[in-house]
Amino acid sequence: MRVVVDLEVCELNALCVVEAPSVFQIVTRDGQSQLEVVLLEPPDDLGPAVRAAADVCPKAAISVEEAP
């Protein structure tokens, strides 16, 4: 699986960080906060948490691309 985040849509609600903290985090650089995907291709055992993170995103900024 591959995690894709539309940073233009993301409002930093951080619900994804709650669901999958090993995959998502909020970082601050030069006074600006943004979402960072720590694991772009998380292992299969994190799949349920990553999908839950995508589901709870109020802006639908997260998508999960499944491997063929």
PDB file of N, H, CA, C and O in Angstrom:
ATOM      1  N   MET A   1       0.829  -1.172   0.000  1.00  0.00           N
ATOM      2  CA  MET A   1       0.000   0.000   0.000  1.00  0.00           C
ATOM      3  C   MET A   1       0.878   1.241   0.000  1.00  0.00           C
ATOM      4  O   MET A   1       2.025   1.217   0.444  1.00  0.00           O
ATOM      5  N   ARG A   2       0.313   2.315  -0.505  1.00  0.00           N
ATOM      6  H   ARG A   2      -0.619   2.335  -0.866  1.00  0.00           H
ATOM      7  CA  ARG A   2       1.018   3.605  -0.540  1.00  0.00           C
ATOM      8  C   ARG A   2       0.062   4.675  -0.029  1.00  0.00           C
ATOM      9  O   ARG A   2      -1.105   4.716  -0.417  1.00  0.00           O
ATOM     10  N   VAL A   3       0.569   5.541   0.846  1.00  0.00           N
ATOM     11  H   VAL A   3       1.518   5.507   1.161  1.00  0.00           H
ATOM     12  CA  VAL A   3      -0.227   6.614   1.431  1.00  0.00           C
ATOM     13  C   VAL A   3      -0.007   7.895   0.624  1.00  0.00           C
ATOM     14  O   VAL A   3       1.125   8.279   0.330  1.00  0.00           O
ATOM     15  N   VAL A   4      -1.117   8.543   0.274  1.00  0.00           N
ATOM     16  H   VAL A   4      -2.037   8.232   0.512  1.00  0.00           H
ATOM     17  CA  VAL A   4      -1.056   9.804  -0.461  1.00  0.00           C
ATOM     18  C   VAL A   4      -1.876  10.831   0.314  1.00  0.00           C
ATOM     19  O   VAL A   4      -3.019  10.572   0.689  1.00  0.00           O
ATOM     20  N   VAL A   5      -1.277  12.007   0.551  1.00  0.00           N
ATOM     21  H   VAL A   5      -0.348  12.218   0.247  1.00  0.00           H
ATOM     22  CA  VAL A   5      -1.968  13.079   1.260  1.00  0.00           C
ATOM     23  C   VAL A   5      -1.978  14.322   0.387  1.00  0.00           C
ATOM     24  O   VAL A   5      -0.941  14.734  -0.133  1.00  0.00           O
ATOM     25  N   ASP A   6      -3.147  14.915   0.229  1.00  0.00           N
ATOM     26  H   ASP A   6      -3.990  14.581   0.651  1.00  0.00           H
ATOM     27  CA  ASP A   6      -3.265  16.185  -0.477  1.00  0.00           C
ATOM     28  C   ASP A   6      -3.058  17.290   0.553  1.00  0.00           C
ATOM     29  O   ASP A   6      -3.983  17.651   1.281  1.00  0.00           O
ATOM     30  N   LEU A   7      -1.846  17.823   0.610  1.00  0.00           N
ATOM     31  H   LEU A   7      -1.095  17.530   0.019  1.00  0.00           H
ATOM     32  CA  LEU A   7      -1.506  18.829   1.612  1.00  0.00           C
ATOM     33  C   LEU A   7      -2.236  20.147   1.394  1.00  0.00           C
ATOM     34  O   LEU A   7      -2.338  20.957   2.315  1.00  0.00           O
ATOM     35  N   GLU A   8      -2.740  20.368   0.196  1.00  0.00           N
ATOM     36  H   GLU A   8      -2.657  19.709  -0.552  1.00  0.00           H
ATOM     37  CA  GLU A   8      -3.528  21.574  -0.076  1.00  0.00           C
ATOM     38  C   GLU A   8      -4.901  21.489   0.591  1.00  0.00           C
ATOM     39  O   GLU A   8      -5.509  22.516   0.895  1.00  0.00           O
ATOM     40  N   VAL A   9      -5.381  20.288   0.813  1.00  0.00           N
ATOM     41  H   VAL A   9      -4.888  19.455   0.565  1.00  0.00           H
ATOM     42  CA  VAL A   9      -6.702  20.065   1.395  1.00  0.00           C
ATOM     43  C   VAL A   9      -6.614  19.858   2.914  1.00  0.00           C
ATOM     44  O   VAL A   9      -7.543  20.207   3.643  1.00  0.00           O
ATOM     45  N   CYS A  10      -5.517  19.302   3.379  1.00  0.00           N
ATOM     46  H   CYS A  10      -4.763  19.018   2.787  1.00  0.00           H
ATOM     47  CA  CYS A  10      -5.327  18.969   4.794  1.00  0.00           C
ATOM     48  C   CYS A  10      -5.467  20.211   5.672  1.00  0.00           C
ATOM     49  O   CYS A  10      -4.866  21.250   5.400  1.00  0.00           O
ATOM     50  N   GLU A  11      -6.277  20.086   6.738  1.00  0.00           N
ATOM     51  H   GLU A  11      -6.765  19.242   6.959  1.00  0.00           H
ATOM     52  CA  GLU A  11      -6.479  21.178   7.692  1.00  0.00           C
ATOM     53  C   GLU A  11      -5.756  20.942   9.015  1.00  0.00           C
ATOM     54  O   GLU A  11      -5.965  21.695   9.966  1.00  0.00           O
ATOM     55  N   LEU A  12      -4.924  19.932   9.097  1.00  0.00           N
ATOM     56  H   LEU A  12      -4.755  19.320   8.325  1.00  0.00           H
ATOM     57  CA  LEU A  12      -4.168  19.597  10.304  1.00  0.00           C
ATOM     58  C   LEU A  12      -5.067  19.282  11.495  1.00  0.00           C
ATOM     59  O   LEU A  12      -4.773  19.676  12.623  1.00  0.00           O
ATOM     60  N   ASN A  13      -6.152  18.578  11.240  1.00  0.00           N
ATOM     61  H   ASN A  13      -6.391  18.259  10.323  1.00  0.00           H
ATOM     62  CA  ASN A  13      -7.016  18.157  12.335  1.00  0.00           C
ATOM     63  C   ASN A  13      -6.343  17.094  13.196  1.00  0.00           C
ATOM     64  O   ASN A  13      -6.727  16.892  14.348  1.00  0.00           O
ATOM     65  N   ALA A  14      -5.350  16.421  12.648  1.00  0.00           N
ATOM     66  H   ALA A  14      -5.038  16.585  11.713  1.00  0.00           H
ATOM     67  CA  ALA A  14      -4.507  15.440  13.348  1.00  0.00           C
ATOM     68  C   ALA A  14      -5.237  14.172  13.761  1.00  0.00           C
ATOM     69  O   ALA A  14      -4.719  13.411  14.578  1.00  0.00           O
ATOM     70  N   LEU A  15      -6.413  13.925  13.226  1.00  0.00           N
ATOM     71  H   LEU A  15      -6.834  14.543  12.562  1.00  0.00           H
ATOM     72  CA  LEU A  15      -7.099  12.673  13.534  1.00  0.00           C
ATOM     73  C   LEU A  15      -6.338  11.487  12.978  1.00  0.00           C
ATOM     74  O   LEU A  15      -6.379  10.397  13.548  1.00  0.00           O
ATOM     75  N   CYS A  16      -5.649  11.689  11.877  1.00  0.00           N
ATOM     76  H   CYS A  16      -5.615  12.575  11.414  1.00  0.00           H
ATOM     77  CA  CYS A  16      -4.834  10.616  11.298  1.00  0.00           C
ATOM     78  C   CYS A  16      -3.669  10.260  12.224  1.00  0.00           C
ATOM     79  O   CYS A  16      -3.271   9.099  12.320  1.00  0.00           O
ATOM     80  N   VAL A  17      -3.133  11.269  12.899  1.00  0.00           N
ATOM     81  H   VAL A  17      -3.456  12.212  12.821  1.00  0.00           H
ATOM     82  CA  VAL A  17      -2.024  11.033  13.822  1.00  0.00           C
ATOM     83  C   VAL A  17      -2.503  10.181  14.991  1.00  0.00           C
ATOM     84  O   VAL A  17      -1.766   9.329  15.487  1.00  0.00           O
ATOM     85  N   VAL A  18      -3.727  10.410  15.425  1.00  0.00           N
ATOM     86  H   VAL A  18      -4.325  11.102  15.022  1.00  0.00           H
ATOM     87  CA  VAL A  18      -4.302   9.611  16.516  1.00  0.00           C
ATOM     88  C   VAL A  18      -4.488   8.168  16.064  1.00  0.00           C
ATOM     89  O   VAL A  18      -4.198   7.241  16.820  1.00  0.00           O
ATOM     90  N   GLU A  19      -4.968   7.970  14.843  1.00  0.00           N
ATOM     91  H   GLU A  19      -5.204   8.724  14.229  1.00  0.00           H
ATOM     92  CA  GLU A  19      -5.236   6.621  14.332  1.00  0.00           C
ATOM     93  C   GLU A  19      -3.967   5.847  13.985  1.00  0.00           C
ATOM     94  O   GLU A  19      -3.882   4.644  14.234  1.00  0.00           O
ATOM     95  N   ALA A  20      -2.979   6.538  13.408  1.00  0.00           N
ATOM     96  H   ALA A  20      -3.048   7.515  13.206  1.00  0.00           H
ATOM     97  CA  ALA A  20      -1.761   5.854  12.946  1.00  0.00           C
ATOM     98  C   ALA A  20      -0.529   6.724  13.223  1.00  0.00           C
ATOM     99  O   ALA A  20       0.062   7.278  12.297  1.00  0.00           O
ATOM    100  N   PRO A  21      -0.149   6.840  14.490  1.00  0.00           N
ATOM    101  CA  PRO A  21       0.965   7.725  14.845  1.00  0.00           C
ATOM    102  C   PRO A  21       2.326   7.304  14.288  1.00  0.00           C
ATOM    103  O   PRO A  21       3.235   8.129  14.200  1.00  0.00           O
ATOM    104  N   SER A  22       2.474   6.054  13.918  1.00  0.00           N
ATOM    105  H   SER A  22       1.735   5.384  13.990  1.00  0.00           H
ATOM    106  CA  SER A  22       3.749   5.631  13.340  1.00  0.00           C
ATOM    107  C   SER A  22       3.821   5.958  11.848  1.00  0.00           C
ATOM    108  O   SER A  22       4.872   5.801  11.226  1.00  0.00           O
ATOM    109  N   VAL A  23       2.706   6.410  11.277  1.00  0.00           N
ATOM    110  H   VAL A  23       1.853   6.537  11.783  1.00  0.00           H
ATOM    111  CA  VAL A  23       2.661   6.733   9.852  1.00  0.00           C
ATOM    112  C   VAL A  23       2.564   8.237   9.625  1.00  0.00           C
ATOM    113  O   VAL A  23       3.166   8.762   8.689  1.00  0.00           O
ATOM    114  N   PHE A  24       1.807   8.937  10.478  1.00  0.00           N
ATOM    115  H   PHE A  24       1.317   8.510  11.238  1.00  0.00           H
ATOM    116  CA  PHE A  24       1.573  10.372  10.307  1.00  0.00           C
ATOM    117  C   PHE A  24       2.080  11.151  11.514  1.00  0.00           C
ATOM    118  O   PHE A  24       2.027  10.665  12.644  1.00  0.00           O
ATOM    119  N   GLN A  25       2.573  12.369  11.267  1.00  0.00           N
ATOM    120  H   GLN A  25       2.616  12.764  10.349  1.00  0.00           H
ATOM    121  CA  GLN A  25       2.926  13.268  12.349  1.00  0.00           C
ATOM    122  C   GLN A  25       2.794  14.704  11.869  1.00  0.00           C
ATOM    123  O   GLN A  25       2.864  14.989  10.674  1.00  0.00           O
ATOM    124  N   ILE A  26       2.602  15.597  12.824  1.00  0.00           N
ATOM    125  H   ILE A  26       2.546  15.366  13.795  1.00  0.00           H
ATOM    126  CA  ILE A  26       2.568  17.023  12.520  1.00  0.00           C
ATOM    127  C   ILE A  26       3.953  17.567  12.833  1.00  0.00           C
ATOM    128  O   ILE A  26       4.477  17.359  13.927  1.00  0.00           O
ATOM    129  N   VAL A  27       4.539  18.258  11.877  1.00  0.00           N
ATOM    130  H   VAL A  27       4.114  18.427  10.988  1.00  0.00           H
ATOM    131  CA  VAL A  27       5.862  18.850  12.059  1.00  0.00           C
ATOM    132  C   VAL A  27       5.756  20.357  11.852  1.00  0.00           C
ATOM    133  O   VAL A  27       4.877  20.842  11.140  1.00  0.00           O
ATOM    134  N   THR A  28       6.666  21.085  12.487  1.00  0.00           N
ATOM    135  H   THR A  28       7.380  20.691  13.065  1.00  0.00           H
ATOM    136  CA  THR A  28       6.709  22.531  12.328  1.00  0.00           C
ATOM    137  C   THR A  28       8.090  22.914  11.821  1.00  0.00           C
ATOM    138  O   THR A  28       9.115  22.571  12.409  1.00  0.00           O
ATOM    139  N   ARG A  29       8.079  23.629  10.718  1.00  0.00           N
ATOM    140  H   ARG A  29       7.246  23.907  10.240  1.00  0.00           H
ATOM    141  CA  ARG A  29       9.322  24.124  10.126  1.00  0.00           C
ATOM    142  C   ARG A  29       9.138  25.595   9.791  1.00  0.00           C
ATOM    143  O   ARG A  29       8.154  25.975   9.155  1.00  0.00           O
ATOM    144  N   ASP A  30      10.064  26.404  10.211  1.00  0.00           N
ATOM    145  H   ASP A  30      10.863  26.095  10.727  1.00  0.00           H
ATOM    146  CA  ASP A  30      10.006  27.840   9.948  1.00  0.00           C
ATOM    147  C   ASP A  30       8.672  28.436  10.375  1.00  0.00           C
ATOM    148  O   ASP A  30       8.124  29.304   9.694  1.00  0.00           O
ATOM    149  N   GLY A  31       8.152  27.966  11.505  1.00  0.00           N
ATOM    150  H   GLY A  31       8.597  27.262  12.058  1.00  0.00           H
ATOM    151  CA  GLY A  31       6.915  28.492  12.037  1.00  0.00           C
ATOM    152  C   GLY A  31       5.651  27.993  11.367  1.00  0.00           C
ATOM    153  O   GLY A  31       4.555  28.421  11.731  1.00  0.00           O
ATOM    154  N   GLN A  32       5.773  27.098  10.398  1.00  0.00           N
ATOM    155  H   GLN A  32       6.663  26.751  10.102  1.00  0.00           H
ATOM    156  CA  GLN A  32       4.622  26.550   9.683  1.00  0.00           C
ATOM    157  C   GLN A  32       4.450  25.079  10.046  1.00  0.00           C
ATOM    158  O   GLN A  32       5.399  24.299   9.965  1.00  0.00           O
ATOM    159  N   SER A  33       3.256  24.708  10.438  1.00  0.00           N
ATOM    160  H   SER A  33       2.485  25.342  10.504  1.00  0.00           H
ATOM    161  CA  SER A  33       2.968  23.304  10.728  1.00  0.00           C
ATOM    162  C   SER A  33       2.385  22.646   9.498  1.00  0.00           C
ATOM    163  O   SER A  33       1.645  23.259   8.729  1.00  0.00           O
ATOM    164  N   GLN A  34       2.740  21.373   9.330  1.00  0.00           N
ATOM    165  H   GLN A  34       3.342  20.875   9.955  1.00  0.00           H
ATOM    166  CA  GLN A  34       2.155  20.600   8.236  1.00  0.00           C
ATOM    167  C   GLN A  34       2.191  19.127   8.595  1.00  0.00           C
ATOM    168  O   GLN A  34       2.945  18.686   9.462  1.00  0.00           O
ATOM    169  N   LEU A  35       1.349  18.387   7.897  1.00  0.00           N
ATOM    170  H   LEU A  35       0.736  18.745   7.193  1.00  0.00           H
ATOM    171  CA  LEU A  35       1.323  16.949   8.090  1.00  0.00           C
ATOM    172  C   LEU A  35       2.483  16.321   7.335  1.00  0.00           C
ATOM    173  O   LEU A  35       2.791  16.713   6.209  1.00  0.00           O
ATOM    174  N   GLU A  36       3.115  15.358   7.955  1.00  0.00           N
ATOM    175  H   GLU A  36       2.866  15.039   8.870  1.00  0.00           H
ATOM    176  CA  GLU A  36       4.186  14.616   7.301  1.00  0.00           C
ATOM    177  C   GLU A  36       3.854  13.133   7.356  1.00  0.00           C
ATOM    178  O   GLU A  36       3.461  12.613   8.401  1.00  0.00           O
ATOM    179  N   VAL A  37       4.012  12.467   6.245  1.00  0.00           N
ATOM    180  H   VAL A  37       4.331  12.889   5.396  1.00  0.00           H
ATOM    181  CA  VAL A  37       3.823  11.025   6.199  1.00  0.00           C
ATOM    182  C   VAL A  37       5.187  10.393   6.455  1.00  0.00           C
ATOM    183  O   VAL A  37       6.103  10.522   5.642  1.00  0.00           O
ATOM    184  N   VAL A  38       5.311   9.722   7.569  1.00  0.00           N
ATOM    185  H   VAL A  38       4.567   9.617   8.229  1.00  0.00           H
ATOM    186  CA  VAL A  38       6.578   9.120   7.981  1.00  0.00           C
ATOM    187  C   VAL A  38       6.862   7.857   7.174  1.00  0.00           C
ATOM    188  O   VAL A  38       8.004   7.593   6.797  1.00  0.00           O
ATOM    189  N   LEU A  39       5.820   7.085   6.915  1.00  0.00           N
ATOM    190  H   LEU A  39       4.892   7.299   7.221  1.00  0.00           H
ATOM    191  CA  LEU A  39       5.954   5.845   6.142  1.00  0.00           C
ATOM    192  C   LEU A  39       5.055   5.940   4.915  1.00  0.00           C
ATOM    193  O   LEU A  39       3.848   5.719   5.011  1.00  0.00           O
ATOM    194  N   LEU A  40       5.625   6.263   3.781  1.00  0.00           N
ATOM    195  H   LEU A  40       6.606   6.443   3.703  1.00  0.00           H
ATOM    196  CA  LEU A  40       4.830   6.355   2.552  1.00  0.00           C
ATOM    197  C   LEU A  40       4.292   4.997   2.116  1.00  0.00           C
ATOM    198  O   LEU A  40       3.220   4.905   1.516  1.00  0.00           O
ATOM    199  N   GLU A  41       5.045   3.950   2.423  1.00  0.00           N
ATOM    200  H   GLU A  41       5.915   4.025   2.910  1.00  0.00           H
ATOM    201  CA  GLU A  41       4.621   2.584   2.094  1.00  0.00           C
ATOM    202  C   GLU A  41       4.663   1.748   3.378  1.00  0.00           C
ATOM    203  O   GLU A  41       5.593   0.970   3.593  1.00  0.00           O
ATOM    204  N   PRO A  42       3.646   1.919   4.225  1.00  0.00           N
ATOM    205  CA  PRO A  42       3.646   1.209   5.506  1.00  0.00           C
ATOM    206  C   PRO A  42       3.482  -0.294   5.324  1.00  0.00           C
ATOM    207  O   PRO A  42       2.903  -0.745   4.335  1.00  0.00           O
ATOM    208  N   PRO A  43       3.989  -1.064   6.276  1.00  0.00           N
ATOM    209  CA  PRO A  43       3.845  -2.519   6.197  1.00  0.00           C
ATOM    210  C   PRO A  43       2.371  -2.925   6.335  1.00  0.00           C
ATOM    211  O   PRO A  43       1.545  -2.167   6.845  1.00  0.00           O
ATOM    212  N   ASP A  44       2.075  -4.111   5.878  1.00  0.00           N
ATOM    213  H   ASP A  44       2.746  -4.726   5.464  1.00  0.00           H
ATOM    214  CA  ASP A  44       0.697  -4.602   5.857  1.00  0.00           C
ATOM    215  C   ASP A  44       0.026  -4.578   7.226  1.00  0.00           C
ATOM    216  O   ASP A  44      -1.182  -4.357   7.319  1.00  0.00           O
ATOM    217  N   ASP A  45       0.790  -4.800   8.280  1.00  0.00           N
ATOM    218  H   ASP A  45       1.771  -4.979   8.205  1.00  0.00           H
ATOM    219  CA  ASP A  45       0.166  -4.834   9.607  1.00  0.00           C
ATOM    220  C   ASP A  45      -0.366  -3.471  10.042  1.00  0.00           C
ATOM    221  O   ASP A  45      -1.174  -3.395  10.967  1.00  0.00           O
ATOM    222  N   LEU A  46       0.075  -2.392   9.389  1.00  0.00           N
ATOM    223  H   LEU A  46       0.732  -2.453   8.638  1.00  0.00           H
ATOM    224  CA  LEU A  46      -0.440  -1.055   9.689  1.00  0.00           C
ATOM    225  C   LEU A  46      -1.617  -0.682   8.782  1.00  0.00           C
ATOM    226  O   LEU A  46      -2.197   0.395   8.926  1.00  0.00           O
ATOM    227  N   GLY A  47      -1.962  -1.560   7.863  1.00  0.00           N
ATOM    228  H   GLY A  47      -1.491  -2.435   7.747  1.00  0.00           H
ATOM    229  CA  GLY A  47      -3.046  -1.290   6.923  1.00  0.00           C
ATOM    230  C   GLY A  47      -4.350  -0.859   7.575  1.00  0.00           C
ATOM    231  O   GLY A  47      -4.926   0.151   7.170  1.00  0.00           O
ATOM    232  N   PRO A  48      -4.836  -1.596   8.578  1.00  0.00           N
ATOM    233  CA  PRO A  48      -6.096  -1.180   9.207  1.00  0.00           C
ATOM    234  C   PRO A  48      -6.033   0.220   9.827  1.00  0.00           C
ATOM    235  O   PRO A  48      -6.989   0.989   9.721  1.00  0.00           O
ATOM    236  N   ALA A  49      -4.922   0.546  10.466  1.00  0.00           N
ATOM    237  H   ALA A  49      -4.146  -0.078  10.552  1.00  0.00           H
ATOM    238  CA  ALA A  49      -4.779   1.871  11.078  1.00  0.00           C
ATOM    239  C   ALA A  49      -4.706   2.965  10.018  1.00  0.00           C
ATOM    240  O   ALA A  49      -5.280   4.039  10.196  1.00  0.00           O
ATOM    241  N   VAL A  50      -4.004   2.701   8.917  1.00  0.00           N
ATOM    242  H   VAL A  50      -3.538   1.829   8.773  1.00  0.00           H
ATOM    243  CA  VAL A  50      -3.887   3.689   7.841  1.00  0.00           C
ATOM    244  C   VAL A  50      -5.244   3.912   7.178  1.00  0.00           C
ATOM    245  O   VAL A  50      -5.609   5.050   6.884  1.00  0.00           O
ATOM    246  N   ARG A  51      -5.982   2.849   6.945  1.00  0.00           N
ATOM    247  H   ARG A  51      -5.685   1.925   7.184  1.00  0.00           H
ATOM    248  CA  ARG A  51      -7.317   2.988   6.347  1.00  0.00           C
ATOM    249  C   ARG A  51      -8.258   3.727   7.294  1.00  0.00           C
ATOM    250  O   ARG A  51      -9.081   4.530   6.856  1.00  0.00           O
ATOM    251  N   ALA A  52      -8.134   3.456   8.588  1.00  0.00           N
ATOM    252  H   ALA A  52      -7.465   2.804   8.944  1.00  0.00           H
ATOM    253  CA  ALA A  52      -8.946   4.172   9.576  1.00  0.00           C
ATOM    254  C   ALA A  52      -8.596   5.655   9.577  1.00  0.00           C
ATOM    255  O   ALA A  52      -9.480   6.504   9.694  1.00  0.00           O
ATOM    256  N   ALA A  53      -7.317   5.967   9.449  1.00  0.00           N
ATOM    257  H   ALA A  53      -6.599   5.277   9.354  1.00  0.00           H
ATOM    258  CA  ALA A  53      -6.886   7.364   9.386  1.00  0.00           C
ATOM    259  C   ALA A  53      -7.481   8.063   8.172  1.00  0.00           C
ATOM    260  O   ALA A  53      -7.928   9.206   8.267  1.00  0.00           O
ATOM    261  N   ALA A  54      -7.487   7.386   7.043  1.00  0.00           N
ATOM    262  H   ALA A  54      -7.124   6.457   6.966  1.00  0.00           H
ATOM    263  CA  ALA A  54      -8.083   7.959   5.838  1.00  0.00           C
ATOM    264  C   ALA A  54      -9.583   8.161   6.029  1.00  0.00           C
ATOM    265  O   ALA A  54     -10.137   9.169   5.590  1.00  0.00           O
ATOM    266  N   ASP A  55     -10.234   7.215   6.676  1.00  0.00           N
ATOM    267  H   ASP A  55      -9.785   6.396   7.032  1.00  0.00           H
ATOM    268  CA  ASP A  55     -11.678   7.292   6.886  1.00  0.00           C
ATOM    269  C   ASP A  55     -12.082   8.429   7.820  1.00  0.00           C
ATOM    270  O   ASP A  55     -13.132   9.042   7.625  1.00  0.00           O
ATOM    271  N   VAL A  56     -11.256   8.722   8.843  1.00  0.00           N
ATOM    272  H   VAL A  56     -10.404   8.224   9.001  1.00  0.00           H
ATOM    273  CA  VAL A  56     -11.638   9.758   9.813  1.00  0.00           C
ATOM    274  C   VAL A  56     -11.233  11.163   9.375  1.00  0.00           C
ATOM    275  O   VAL A  56     -11.634  12.137  10.013  1.00  0.00           O
ATOM    276  N   CYS A  57     -10.468  11.291   8.330  1.00  0.00           N
ATOM    277  H   CYS A  57     -10.142  10.501   7.812  1.00  0.00           H
ATOM    278  CA  CYS A  57     -10.042  12.619   7.868  1.00  0.00           C
ATOM    279  C   CYS A  57     -11.272  13.418   7.423  1.00  0.00           C
ATOM    280  O   CYS A  57     -11.932  13.036   6.456  1.00  0.00           O
ATOM    281  N   PRO A  58     -11.589  14.514   8.108  1.00  0.00           N
ATOM    282  CA  PRO A  58     -12.796  15.267   7.767  1.00  0.00           C
ATOM    283  C   PRO A  58     -12.751  15.926   6.390  1.00  0.00           C
ATOM    284  O   PRO A  58     -13.798  16.260   5.835  1.00  0.00           O
ATOM    285  N   LYS A  59     -11.578  16.115   5.841  1.00  0.00           N
ATOM    286  H   LYS A  59     -10.728  15.844   6.292  1.00  0.00           H
ATOM    287  CA  LYS A  59     -11.433  16.741   4.520  1.00  0.00           C
ATOM    288  C   LYS A  59     -11.148  15.727   3.423  1.00  0.00           C
ATOM    289  O   LYS A  59     -10.980  16.104   2.264  1.00  0.00           O
ATOM    290  N   ALA A  60     -11.092  14.448   3.770  1.00  0.00           N
ATOM    291  H   ALA A  60     -11.228  14.141   4.712  1.00  0.00           H
ATOM    292  CA  ALA A  60     -10.788  13.384   2.807  1.00  0.00           C
ATOM    293  C   ALA A  60      -9.483  13.672   2.061  1.00  0.00           C
ATOM    294  O   ALA A  60      -9.380  13.460   0.852  1.00  0.00           O
ATOM    295  N   ALA A  61      -8.494  14.157   2.807  1.00  0.00           N
ATOM    296  H   ALA A  61      -8.577  14.328   3.789  1.00  0.00           H
ATOM    297  CA  ALA A  61      -7.200  14.515   2.218  1.00  0.00           C
ATOM    298  C   ALA A  61      -6.260  13.323   2.078  1.00  0.00           C
ATOM    299  O   ALA A  61      -5.221  13.424   1.427  1.00  0.00           O
ATOM    300  N   ILE A  62      -6.621  12.197   2.685  1.00  0.00           N
ATOM    301  H   ILE A  62      -7.465  12.115   3.214  1.00  0.00           H
ATOM    302  CA  ILE A  62      -5.757  11.014   2.672  1.00  0.00           C
ATOM    303  C   ILE A  62      -6.370   9.936   1.803  1.00  0.00           C
ATOM    304  O   ILE A  62      -7.557   9.627   1.904  1.00  0.00           O
ATOM    305  N   SER A  63      -5.545   9.378   0.958  1.00  0.00           N
ATOM    306  H   SER A  63      -4.580   9.628   0.876  1.00  0.00           H
ATOM    307  CA  SER A  63      -5.986   8.219   0.175  1.00  0.00           C
ATOM    308  C   SER A  63      -4.948   7.121   0.298  1.00  0.00           C
ATOM    309  O   SER A  63      -3.769   7.373   0.547  1.00  0.00           O
ATOM    310  N   VAL A  64      -5.416   5.900   0.117  1.00  0.00           N
ATOM    311  H   VAL A  64      -6.374   5.695  -0.086  1.00  0.00           H
ATOM    312  CA  VAL A  64      -4.559   4.736   0.208  1.00  0.00           C
ATOM    313  C   VAL A  64      -4.605   4.018  -1.122  1.00  0.00           C
ATOM    314  O   VAL A  64      -5.667   3.592  -1.577  1.00  0.00           O
ATOM    315  N   GLU A  65      -3.458   3.888  -1.736  1.00  0.00           N
ATOM    316  H   GLU A  65      -2.595   4.234  -1.367  1.00  0.00           H
ATOM    317  CA  GLU A  65      -3.363   3.152  -2.994  1.00  0.00           C
ATOM    318  C   GLU A  65      -2.896   1.744  -2.687  1.00  0.00           C
ATOM    319  O   GLU A  65      -1.825   1.538  -2.117  1.00  0.00           O
ATOM    320  N   GLU A  66      -3.702   0.793  -3.067  1.00  0.00           N
ATOM    321  H   GLU A  66      -4.572   0.961  -3.531  1.00  0.00           H
ATOM    322  CA  GLU A  66      -3.358  -0.602  -2.803  1.00  0.00           C
ATOM    323  C   GLU A  66      -2.382  -1.096  -3.868  1.00  0.00           C
ATOM    324  O   GLU A  66      -2.468  -0.714  -5.035  1.00  0.00           O
ATOM    325  N   ALA A  67      -1.464  -1.940  -3.448  1.00  0.00           N
ATOM    326  H   ALA A  67      -1.393  -2.250  -2.499  1.00  0.00           H
ATOM    327  CA  ALA A  67      -0.499  -2.529  -4.390  1.00  0.00           C
ATOM    328  C   ALA A  67      -1.234  -3.505  -5.290  1.00  0.00           C
ATOM    329  O   ALA A  67      -2.181  -4.163  -4.858  1.00  0.00           O
ATOM    330  N   PRO A  68      -0.796  -3.601  -6.550  1.00  0.00           N
ATOM    331  CA  PRO A  68      -1.463  -4.533  -7.475  1.00  0.00           C
ATOM    332  C   PRO A  68      -1.243  -5.982  -7.102  1.00  0.00           C
ATOM    333  O   PRO A  68      -1.740  -6.878  -7.784  1.00  0.00           O
TER     334      PRO A  68
END
